[in-house]
Amino acid sequence: MKRCAAVAVAGLMLGAQSAPPVPPSPAPTTSINDRMAGDISPVHDPALIRAGDTWYLFNTVSSENEPPGLIHIRTSKDLVTWTKVGAVFAKLPEWAKTTVRGTKGLWAPDVAFVNGQYRVYYSVSTFGSNHSAIGLATSPTLDQRSPDYKWTDQGLVYASTRASDHNAIDPNFIADREGNHWLSFGSFWTGLKMIRLDPATGKPSTTDKTLYPIARRASPGAVEAPFIIDRGGYYYLFASFDSCCRGAASTYYTVVGRSKAVTGPYVDYDGKRMMQGYGQVVLHASLDKTRRFRGPGHPGIARIGDREIMAWHAYDARNKGVPTLRIAPIGWTKDGWPVIAQ
C-alpha cells in the first residue's frame, strides 16, 4: 500500500477590538519544492551532503560538452536556491576511456565524508551495457575558496564486463555500526549488489571478496540506484524501479526495504523480500498531486542531526520532461517506515 503524509501549519489572524472577531486562518505553507529556484535543471541522479553552512549537490553529466565539466557541483545555503559552481572533472579520466570504450560522461555520483576527506564515487558506462566501472575521486575539502580544494582521481574501484551477471553503476557508500565500509551498486541484470571496502583506500577489501546480492526483480530486472541509511536499529535500502531517462514518459519510482543486517535480507512493510522483487513505495508520480513531476527516483540522502533530507530527480511534464531537482525531509511513521511529501 502506498503511504504518504501531509503536514499542516496553522496560524492566527487577530482583528481590531472594534471589528468582529476574525476566525483563525491557516498560514501559507510551502514545501522546499514549491520554493525551489536557481540551477535546478537539468539535474539527474543527485547526491547531497552538507559541509559547514553549505549544502553541496553532485549529479550525472552525460557529456564532456556540458560546461563546466563532468559531475557538476551545485551549492545552496537553504536547500531552496541552487547555484552551479563547478565540476569534479574537467574531462574524462584516461583510465575511464580505456576501460569502458565509448563512454562520454560520468554518471550517478555518491558523496561521503570518510577519514578526513570527501569521497565521490562515480559510474563509467554506456547506455544499456553492463560493461561498466565505478571510480573514486577525493578532495580534502568542498570549499572552493580553500587552498586545499582539489579533486584527485583515485581511479578504478570495481568493474563489470559483458560476461558479468550484474552492472557496476550507481554506487552508494555506507559505514555500518561496526565500522565496516560497504559499497552498494547495480542496475538491471541480476539486480543490486554490495561489496566490502578497505576503509583506508575506499577500494575493495582484500579479505572479504564476497559479492552480496541485496535486491532483484524478474526480467527485465528494472531495479537500480541503491541508497542505504542506518536508522533506529535498521538499515534501510532505497532503490528505483522501472524506467528512467524517457522524459515525462518515464515510469521510474522509488521503494524501500529494511534489514537488521547491512547485507540483508531487506523486506518491505509486509515482510516481503526485495530479493523477490518487492519494496515499499515512497516516491511515485501518482503521489504528486499536481501530476507535474514524473518518474521520481534515484534518491540521495543526507543526515543532519536526527533528521534526513532526500534529494531526487523527476521529469517536469510542464518543461519538456527535463530532469529536475526535488528535495524533501523524510518523515517516519511510528513503526519506523519513511514517508516523503513530494
N, C-alpha and C positions, 0 to 999 in steps of 0.2 A: 504494500500500500504506500502510495506517495504521501510524504509527510511534509508539511510546511507550517510556518509560524508567522504571525503578524505582531507587530509591536505598535502600540498606540501611546501617545503622549498627550496629556490634557493640560490646558492652562485656563486661567480665569480672566475675564474681561470685566472690570469694575465700572459701574455707572456713577454719574454725579449724584449727590444727595437729592437734588430736586427732580431727577429723572426717574422713571420707573426702573425697577431692578432689571438688570440685563442677565439673562441666564448664561451659565458657563458655555464657552465655545472652544472647540479644540484648537490648540496652537498648530500652526503649519508644521508638518513633519516631512522631511525629505531624506531619502537614503543617500549614501555615498554615490550610488549610481545615478540618482536624479540630479546630482550636482557636478558630476564628473566633467572636467574641462581640460583643454590643452592637448598634448600629444597622446591621444588615447587610441588612435587607429592609424595604420593597421598595426594591431598587436596580436600575435599568435603565440600560444604556449608560454604564458607569463610565469616568471619566478620572482618571488617577493622576499625582501629582507629589510630590516631596519638597522641602521648604524648611527649612533648618536641621535640627533633630532631629525634625521632624514630617512625617508623611505627610498629604496632602490628597487627598480624593476628591470629584469633581463628578459629578452624574448627572441624567438626564432627570427632569423633573417635568411631568406631563400636564395639570395644572390649577392655577390660582391658589388653589384651595381646599385645597391641601395645604401646611399650615404647615411651615416659616416663610416660604415664598415659592417662587420659581422658580429652578431649578438649585440643588438642595440641596448643601451642603458638609458633609463629614464629615472628622474628623481621627483620627489614631492615632499613637502613638509606636512601635509594634512591628508594624504591619500586621495584628495579631490582634484587638485590641479597638478598636471604632469608635464614635465619638460624633458625632451630628448637631449642628453648631454654628451653622448659619445658612444663608443663601442668597445668591446673587448679586443677584437682583432681588426686590423686594417685590411687584411687579406687572408685567404685560406692558408693554414699551415701546410708546409710541404708534405709532411707525413700523411696528412688527410687526403691530399690529392693523389698520392701514390697508393695509399691503402684502399681507398674507395674511388676508383676512376670514374669520372663523370659527375662527381659531386660538385655542386655550385654554391651551396650555402651551409650554414651551421644551424642546427635545429634544437629546439626543446631544451634550453639550458636549465640547470638547477644550481642554486647558490646556497652555500652554508659557510659559517664561520667555524673553523676547525683548527685547533692547535696554533692559535695566534695568526691565522691567515684566512683570507676569503678564498674559497674554492668554488669554481664554476665548472661543473660537468656539462658536456655538450655532446650532441649527436652529429655523426657524419654518415650520410646515406644518400640514396636516390629514391624517388617516389616509387613505391610498390616493390622494392627489393629488400631482401634481408642480408645482402652483402653490406654490412654496416659496421660502424665503430663508435665507441664512446671515448672522448678525450677529456683532458683536465687542464684548466688554466688557473693560476693562483696570483693573488696580489696581497701585500701586507695591509692595505687599506682600500676603502672605496672612495675616500675623499680626494677628488682630483686636484685640490689645492695643496695637498701634501707632497713634499719632495720624495716621499717613499712610494707614491702611487705608480704602480707599473704592473701590467699583466704579463706573466711569464707562462708560456705554454709548456706543460709537463708531458705532452704527447699522449700516446695511446694508453688507454686503461683496459679496454675489453673490446673484442671484435666478434662478429658472427660472419659466416660465409653462406653461400648459396647451398652448401651441404648441411648447414645447421637447421635444427627444427625450431629456432627462435630468432628474434630480431633484436640486435643490440642498439636500440634507440630509446629515447625518453627516460634518461637516468634520474634517479632520486636518491639522495643520501639520507641516512639516519644513523644516529648512535643509539644503541639500546641501553637499558638501565644498568647493564653490567659493564658498559664501556666498550663493547664491541662495535665496530663500524661496518655498515652494510650499504650496498648499492642495489636498488631495485630498478628494473627496466623492462622493456618489451612492447611489442606492437604486433598484433595479429599472430600468424603461425600458431605455435602451441601456447601462446599467452605470456603472462608476466612471470619474470624470474627474479632471483636475488642471489648475489654473491657476497661473501665476506671480504672486507678490505683490510689492508695493513694501515693502522691509524697513522703511522709515521709518514707514509708516502701517498695515501689516498688511492693506492692501486691494489689489485687483487692480493689477498692473503696467500702466502706460500705454504701455510699449514692446513688451511681449510679450502679445498678446491671444489667443494660441492656447488652444483647449480641447483638452487632451491626453487621449485615451482610454487607460485603463490596465487595465481588466478588464471582461469582459462575459460573459453567459450567454444561451443561447437562451430564447425565450419560455417562461414568463412573466418571465424576466430576474431571477431571485431571487438577486441579489448586492448587498451594501451594506456600510456601515461600514468603509471603508478605514482602515488604520493602517500607516504606513511608518516603518521604522527603518533606520539606516545601520550596518552591521557587517561587518568583515573584508573590505572591498572590494566588498561587495554592498549594494544596497538591498533590503529585504525588505518585501513588501506582504502584510499580513494582511487578510482580508476574510471576511465572513459570508455563507454560502449558505443558501438555503431560507427557511422562515417562522418569524419570531419572534412574540411577543405573543399566544400561544394557550395560555398556562399550560403545564401538563405535557404538552399535546399539541403543543407547538412542535417543529418539525423543524430549527431553526437548528443550524448547525455552522460551524466556523472553519477556513479554509485559508490557505496561504501560497504565494507565489512569490517569486522573486528576480531581480534585474537588475543589470547593471553601471552602468546609467544610471537616474537617478531617474524619468524619464518612460517607462521600459520599453524593450523588452518584458520583462514578468515571466513566468517559466516555473517549472514545478514540478520535482520531483526527476527526472522522466523527460524534461525539456526541453519539455513541452507548455505552450502559452501560456495565460495567464489570459484573454487576449482571445478565446480559443476555448472558454472555459468550464471550464478545468482549474485545479487547485490542490492542493497537498499538504495533507492533513488534519492539523491539530494539536489541535483540540478537537472532541469528538463524544460524544454521550450514550452510545454503545456502549463508550467508553473509560473510563467511570465504573464501577468495579467494584461500587459499591453500587446502581447503576441508579436512584439517587435524583434526581440533578440532570439535567434535560432541556434540550435546546436551548441549549447553551453557545455564547455569541457576543458580538459587539460588544466586542472587547478594547480596552483602553487600556494602554499600556506606558510604564514609567518606567525610565530608566537611572541606576544608581548605580555609579560607577567603571566596571569592566569587566563588570558584570552587569546583566541586565534583569529587571524584575518585571512580570508581566502581571496585570491585573485584568480580569474579565469578569463577565457575569451569566449565571445559569442558573435554570431554573424548578424549584422544590422540589416534587417529587411527594408528599412527606410533609407538605407545608404548603400545600395548596390551590393548588399551582402558582405560588406567589408568586415573583417575580423576586428573586434572592438574590445577594449579592456573593460572588465566588470570586477567589482570588489564589494565584499560584504563581510561583516563579522559572522563567525559561526556561533549559533546558539546551540544549547544542549538540552535534551529532554531529561526528565528526572531519572529515566532508566539508562541514560548515557548514550543517546544517539544524536548525531549532528543534524541541525536544520539551518538552512540558509534562505534568507529572504532575497529573492532575485530582483 
